[in-house]
Amino acid sequence: MTLITRVSEARVRPERFEAFRDFIVSAVRTFPDRHPGLVAHEVLLAPPGTLLYVSRWRSEADLADYAGEHWRVRPVVLPGEDEYLVAPLQVRHFALTPLN
């Protein structure tokens, strides 16, 4: 199985960090039910100013169904998200390489 790990990095206004964490957790909680190609996901915190949303996808097609045709270069931005941020979201992708 080929897995693609997508990492969206948010640079958050420190005074809005906890509110943004709650906003993101609430928004992504139902993603596995809505996006069948999503294998796993998590929110990683580095207070006071960085939050990562990490998602693992079965295939490029599944990821494109979620993020659109420009999934490689454009982050998915939720409505109202920009009011929490000090900079635009950054998105990166990683392919899994077996260790054996």
C-alpha positions as a printed NumPy array, in Angstrom:
array([[  0.   ,   0.   ,   0.   ],
       [  1.248,   3.476,  -0.891],
       [  0.534,   6.01 ,   1.817],
       [  0.836,   9.745,   1.382],
       [  1.293,  11.821,   4.498],
       [  0.034,  15.391,   4.201],
       [  1.224,  17.942,   6.748],
       [ -0.56 ,  21.278,   7.001],
       [  1.3  ,  23.757,   9.193],
       [ -0.527,  26.662,  10.768],
       [  1.352,  29.58 ,  12.309],
       [ -1.157,  30.745,  14.902],
       [ -1.576,  34.014,  16.774],
       [ -0.406,  33.019,  20.283],
       [ -3.407,  34.661,  21.965],
       [ -5.738,  32.595,  19.717],
       [ -3.899,  29.27 ,  19.982],
       [ -6.336,  27.42 ,  22.248],
       [ -9.358,  28.678,  20.296],
       [ -7.734,  27.59 ,  17.026],
       [ -6.937,  24.151,  18.45 ],
       [-10.589,  23.702,  19.399],
       [-11.707,  25.013,  15.989],
       [ -9.488,  22.542,  14.092],
       [-10.244,  19.523,  16.287],
       [-13.961,  20.162,  15.891],
       [-13.629,  20.578,  12.119],
       [-11.554,  17.446,  11.416],
       [-13.199,  15.098,  13.901],
       [-15.644,  13.762,  11.27 ],
       [-13.162,  13.601,   8.365],
       [-12.728,   9.787,   8.458],
       [-16.483,   9.335,   7.95 ],
       [-16.559,  11.907,   5.13 ],
       [-13.33 ,  10.91 ,   3.344],
       [-12.992,   7.124,   2.951],
       [ -9.408,   7.392,   1.636],
       [ -8.232,   8.934,   4.91 ],
       [ -6.343,   6.205,   6.749],
       [ -5.362,   8.191,   9.865],
       [ -5.062,  11.765,  11.083],
       [ -3.902,  13.743,  14.078],
       [ -3.395,  17.254,  15.354],
       [  0.067,  18.07 ,  16.719],
       [  0.595,  21.084,  18.952],
       [  3.683,  23.229,  19.517],
       [  2.378,  26.1  ,  21.635],
       [  2.287,  28.987,  21.592],
       [  2.287,  29.371,  17.823],
       [  2.366,  26.213,  15.692],
       [ -0.263,  23.576,  14.981],
       [  0.129,  20.72 ,  12.502],
       [ -2.699,  18.742,  10.96 ],
       [ -1.222,  15.452,   9.762],
       [ -3.274,  13.151,   7.571],
       [ -2.399,   9.857,   5.881],
       [ -4.068,   8.935,   2.606],
       [ -4.408,   5.656,   0.724],
       [ -3.622,   7.193,  -2.664],
       [ -3.158,  10.386,  -4.656],
       [ -6.695,   9.97 ,  -5.995],
       [ -8.122,   9.878,  -2.465],
       [ -6.116,  12.944,  -1.499],
       [ -7.263,  14.789,  -4.627],
       [-10.886,  13.948,  -3.768],
       [-10.357,  15.711,  -0.444],
       [ -8.07 ,  18.616,  -1.371],
       [ -8.816,  19.212,  -5.045],
       [ -6.738,  18.978,  -8.198],
       [ -4.029,  21.306,  -6.852],
       [ -3.552,  19.233,  -3.679],
       [  0.235,  19.249,  -4.047],
       [  0.55 ,  23.028,  -3.636],
       [ -2.665,  24.368,  -2.105],
       [ -3.713,  23.806,   1.485],
       [ -7.327,  23.22 ,   2.397],
       [ -8.449,  26.363,   4.232],
       [-11.553,  26.206,   6.39 ],
       [-13.954,  29.173,   6.45 ],
       [-12.872,  31.627,   9.14 ],
       [ -9.496,  29.966,   9.668],
       [ -7.431,  32.945,   8.526],
       [ -8.544,  35.071,  11.506],
       [ -6.416,  32.82 ,  13.757],
       [ -3.26 ,  32.819,  11.621],
       [ -0.207,  35.072,  11.366],
       [  0.801,  33.603,   7.97 ],
       [ -0.832,  31.497,   5.246],
       [ -1.001,  27.743,   5.81 ],
       [  1.902,  25.705,   4.488],
       [  1.364,  22.2  ,   3.11 ],
       [  3.874,  19.414,   2.467],
       [  3.595,  15.789,   1.401],
       [  5.679,  12.769,   2.217],
       [  5.744,   9.232,   0.813],
       [  6.447,   6.295,   3.097],
       [  9.664,   4.39 ,   2.496],
       [  9.976,   0.886,   3.999],
       [ 12.856,   0.412,   6.432],
       [ 13.536,  -3.198,   5.458]])
